[in-house]
Amino acid sequence: MITKPDFIEIMNSQTEMALATSAKNIPNVRIINFYFDTNTNTIFFTSFKKNKKIKEFEINPNIGFTTIPKNGVEHVKGNGVIKESNKNIVDFSSNFINKIPDYKELIENFSEHLTLFEIKIDTVTVTLNFKDIETIKL
């Protein structure tokens, strides 16, 4: 049986996810770095303010995602609705830097050019190996 701690371990240890969008019936997938807030079940990530993907989010905020395994096949996938956060990257800078140390330079040099986005999730599919795959409610 897969548990929420299994899910949280993957979300804390993996730093990248593939984020799938579709705008005007044209699918698009990109790799992003993320931070998962366990208190609110929310994925946070940043984008430069003039990036093409922001326009796609405005056209269609429905997304799919999957974390990218570092070892083996462990990953989390799900769906959600993306929105611009009312917080900013500085609010989460220590969380991002602790998880992804290279974010320190990005935040220090470009924080005014970054927009913080969030995806609140409540159900995900967790894969631990080829036999242990379950959909769990958070």
C-alpha positions as CSV (number, residue, x, y, z in Angstrom):
1,M,0.0,0.0,0.0
2,I,1.4,3.4,-1.0
3,T,1.0,6.1,1.6
4,K,1.2,9.9,1.7
5,P,4.7,9.7,3.2
6,D,5.8,7.7,0.1
7,F,4.4,10.5,-2.1
8,I,6.1,13.3,0.0
9,E,9.4,11.5,-0.2
10,I,9.3,11.5,-4.0
11,M,8.1,15.1,-4.1
12,N,10.9,16.2,-1.8
13,S,13.7,14.2,-3.5
14,Q,12.8,14.9,-7.1
15,T,13.6,18.4,-8.4
16,E,12.1,18.3,-11.9
17,M,8.8,17.6,-13.5
18,A,7.4,17.6,-17.0
19,L,4.5,20.0,-17.2
20,A,2.0,19.5,-20.0
21,T,-0.3,22.2,-21.3
22,S,-2.6,22.6,-24.3
23,A,-3.5,25.9,-25.8
24,K,-5.6,26.2,-28.9
25,N,-5.5,22.4,-29.3
26,I,-1.7,22.5,-29.5
27,P,0.0,20.4,-26.8
28,N,3.2,21.5,-25.2
29,V,5.5,19.9,-22.6
30,R,8.4,21.5,-20.7
31,I,10.7,20.5,-17.9
32,I,10.4,22.7,-14.8
33,N,12.0,22.8,-11.3
34,F,9.5,22.8,-8.5
35,Y,8.9,22.9,-4.7
36,F,6.0,21.1,-3.1
37,D,4.4,22.6,0.0
38,T,3.2,19.6,2.2
39,N,1.0,21.9,4.3
40,T,-1.2,23.1,1.4
41,N,-0.6,20.2,-1.1
42,T,0.6,22.8,-3.6
43,I,3.3,22.7,-6.2
44,F,5.1,25.9,-6.7
45,F,7.4,26.9,-9.7
46,T,8.6,30.0,-11.4
47,S,8.8,31.3,-14.9
48,F,10.2,34.4,-16.4
49,K,7.4,37.0,-16.8
50,K,7.5,37.2,-20.6
51,N,7.8,33.4,-21.2
52,K,5.6,31.8,-23.8
53,K,4.2,29.3,-21.3
54,I,2.5,32.0,-19.3
55,K,0.3,32.8,-22.3
56,E,-0.6,29.1,-22.6
57,F,-1.6,29.1,-18.9
58,E,-3.9,32.1,-19.5
59,I,-5.6,30.3,-22.5
60,N,-6.0,27.0,-20.7
61,P,-5.0,26.6,-17.1
62,N,-5.6,22.8,-17.0
63,I,-2.4,20.9,-16.9
64,G,-0.9,17.5,-16.4
65,F,2.4,16.7,-14.8
66,T,4.8,13.9,-13.9
67,T,7.9,14.1,-11.8
68,I,11.1,13.0,-13.5
69,P,12.7,10.0,-11.7
70,K,16.3,10.3,-10.5
71,N,16.7,6.6,-9.7
72,G,14.6,3.8,-11.0
73,V,11.0,4.5,-12.0
74,E,9.7,6.3,-8.8
75,H,7.5,9.2,-9.9
76,V,4.3,11.1,-9.2
77,K,1.8,12.1,-11.8
78,G,-1.4,14.1,-11.7
79,N,-3.6,16.9,-13.1
80,G,-4.5,20.3,-11.8
81,V,-5.3,23.9,-12.5
82,I,-2.5,26.3,-12.7
83,K,-2.7,29.9,-11.4
84,E,-0.4,32.7,-10.7
85,S,0.3,32.8,-7.0
86,N,-0.5,35.7,-4.8
87,K,2.9,35.1,-3.1
88,N,6.2,35.7,-4.8
89,I,9.5,33.8,-5.1
90,V,11.1,35.6,-2.2
91,D,8.4,34.1,0.1
92,F,9.7,30.6,-0.9
93,S,13.3,31.4,-1.6
94,S,14.7,29.3,1.2
95,N,12.5,26.3,0.3
96,F,13.6,26.4,-3.4
97,I,17.3,27.0,-2.5
98,N,17.3,24.1,0.1
99,K,15.9,21.8,-2.6
100,I,17.7,23.2,-5.6
101,P,20.9,25.1,-4.5
102,D,21.4,26.6,-8.0
103,Y,18.1,28.5,-7.5
104,K,20.0,30.9,-5.1
105,E,21.8,32.6,-8.1
106,L,18.5,32.8,-10.1
107,I,16.6,34.3,-7.2
108,E,19.4,36.8,-6.3
109,N,19.8,38.0,-9.8
110,F,16.4,37.7,-11.4
111,S,13.7,37.6,-8.7
112,E,12.0,40.8,-10.0
113,H,11.6,39.1,-13.4
114,L,10.1,35.8,-12.1
115,T,6.4,35.0,-11.6
116,L,5.5,32.3,-9.1
117,F,2.8,29.8,-10.1
118,E,1.0,27.2,-8.1
119,I,-0.9,24.0,-8.7
120,K,-3.1,22.7,-5.8
121,I,-3.4,19.0,-6.0
122,D,-5.7,16.5,-4.2
123,T,-5.3,13.2,-6.0
124,V,-2.1,11.8,-7.6
125,T,-0.8,8.5,-9.0
126,V,2.3,7.3,-7.3
127,T,4.6,4.8,-8.9
128,L,7.2,3.2,-6.6
129,N,8.2,0.3,-9.0
130,F,6.7,-1.7,-11.8
131,K,4.3,-3.5,-9.3
132,D,3.5,-0.7,-6.8
133,I,1.3,1.9,-8.6
134,E,-1.6,3.5,-6.8
135,T,-3.8,6.6,-7.0
136,I,-4.0,8.3,-3.6
137,K,-6.1,11.1,-2.2
138,L,-4.0,13.7,-0.3
